Amino acid sequence: MDSEITRQAQVLIRMALAEDLGERGDITSQSLSGAAGKAAGILLAKAEGTLAGLDVVRMVLDAVDPALESQPMKADGDRIHPGEILMRISGDAGHLLVAERTALNFIGRLSGIATLTRRFVDAVAGTRVRILDTRKTTPGWRVLEKYAVRCGGGMNHRIGLYDMFLIKDNHIIAAGGISAAVTQCRAYARSHGFTAAIEVETRTLAEVEEALTQRVDRIMLDNMPLDLMRQAVALSAGHIPLEASGNVSLATVAAIAATGVDFISSGSLTHSAPVLDISLDLESRL
């Protein structure tokens, strides 16, 4: 994990632990005499999927008690199967119980995203298409969720509003057309001393043709039927990468890929991924 992912994970972990512990802490574990000793446990896969967030689990353990020991048995990006041990953990039993739910919330959510992404990637195997995420992420979780997409074999679209020009339909209306919008974006970048890729959203072949004349970095084909996508691919002739977006699902992604587009983006990778079932089971007291 890079420094930005680590930094954001630590912020979220502090928030998660604070909301879980409140002012009194874990009153159940504190009331049990057995929780005062040491214990060993395992992080266990209970469903088929793709792993993401194992390093975040270690960060949760460190936030609760740096003395907790862990031994990873798998790595992020691995395909996992029910019954496989993902990590062995040992140390203060009460601290393990405090860390349990927060750790599982993170790894379950991130592995769910990686798993769904991997299913999309597998569905287009054998084509040149790359699967992209969107900005439809959980507020505050974006860098982590986009990391999980990469663990599943997908690629990240822009991180936010700041790192790429994405000229959408409302921008085009406000600017007075695609050409005017592209010209204004390029002028803005020059005047502010930075460079950024420009993508234009299109809904018709006429808009695709206009975007092609502007030599933008990518053209989005928004909610186009398959036959229109194929015509757009023929128009572009490989000169500018094309991204299909809208109404993308596991049921439709293979047919979209077959049109010849270069990228397919789907918000469902992050906003609709089910949590992957993973448990933390104490095996013994030490």
Beta strands, then each sheet from edge to edge (+ up, - down):
strand 1: 38-45
strand 2: 49-50
strand 3: 69-72
strand 4: 79-80
strand 5: 85-92
strand 6: 130-132
strand 7: 165-167
strand 8: 198-202
strand 9: 218-222
strand 10: 242-245
strand 11: 263-265
strand 12: 278-285
sheet 1: 3+ 5- 1+ 12-
sheet 2: 2+ 4-
sheet 3: 6+ 11+ 10+ 9+ 8+ 7+
end
